[in-house]
Amino acid sequence: MASFYERAILPRLISCSCVGPAVAKMRAKVTPRAQGRVLELCIGAGANLPFYDPAKVSAVFSVEPSEALRKRARAAECPHGLSVTILNGAAEALPFDGGEFDTVLCTFTLCSVTSPETALTEARRVLKKSGRLLFCEHGLSPDEGVARWQGRIEPIWKRIAGGCHLTRQVAPAIAKKGFKIESSDARYMRGAPKFAGWCEWGSALPA
């Protein structure tokens, strides 16, 4: 059973930290590119929803293991006419058939799932051959000094941030799981501490 912190405090903490101006700017770089039938891995509190273009998206589906976050996502701001379905589930075991989606959107998710490798394998499975993975994730810094601090801070950070890891690679992890990186960019998010601010975003195609 989830603790009081996990049920009542952590969802509020995640909601606040995931909608700040710096994070919102990163979300706005990738979410509007989604099209067709979209799967969003772990929708959280629904922070991406305002950035979807309903003229390009036929429907958005997502899984989210946290009941508290599912409730927040269902109440989140959403463009008029956008169809959104949120299911109880995990990115590592998606309840969808293979090749169902035109777009898979993955934002600030790989850091906290139990197995990013399994989540990416599942994302590849449900994506159409002509589909596209859009990603925006924070992870291991390329700067050795920052990376060392990430390693030192991570054990405590995981405990207070819902299992969020600081030292996971982003683009290399995606490339290893059946994707070809189509475009990518990276930088530290403005206003964020460097140990948590290295962000990589872009798109990938099924290899």
Phi, psi and omega in degrees: 000138181294145179285169177300321178299316182290327182278318191251327186261313184301316179301323177292320179297315179296317180300315182292316185287337185264002181237009178296163183305317182295316180291321179299322178297322178292318179299322182291345178284332187243322186302318180297347180278349180295143179211160179071218178273119191246137169247123175257121180286119176053084187292344180061229180268011177084026185294338179277340189306318181296343186265356177288147175258105184296344177285340182253342187250127179276326179193148176244129174241152176205159170244150178205121183284341183268120179299319181297320179287326175300318179297318179294320181295320181292339179259002184286156176302138185212137178302143180300133176090357180276123178275122182232127177237123183241123183247153172287124181171178183236153180296336182279352181213073186287133182273049182226155177284163179293145175067031183274338193240146176278329181223137167244125181253128183229104182233123177049047183238317184298339180290334190240350177292157181297318181224099178298328179298315179292320179299318179290324176297318177294319178300318179294324182296316186274353180275138175295157178299330179266007185277183184215137172265125174253131184225149172209108189221149172261153183188209187294126179287146176282351180273122187302318181297315178295317181299322178297317179293324176300318179295324180287322185278331190307316182304320178283319182303317181300323183290325184264347186242031173067036178084011180292128178261148180258344191249015178278139176283155183252279184303316178299323179295320179294316182296333181281349187244043172087020179237150172249119181297121181271316178207148179203154176212165183201149173187170172281136176291134180295134177086352180262147174298142186301327182296337180242007191252356180287122187232138178235136181216158180161207181219157180216149180248151174303130183287000000 
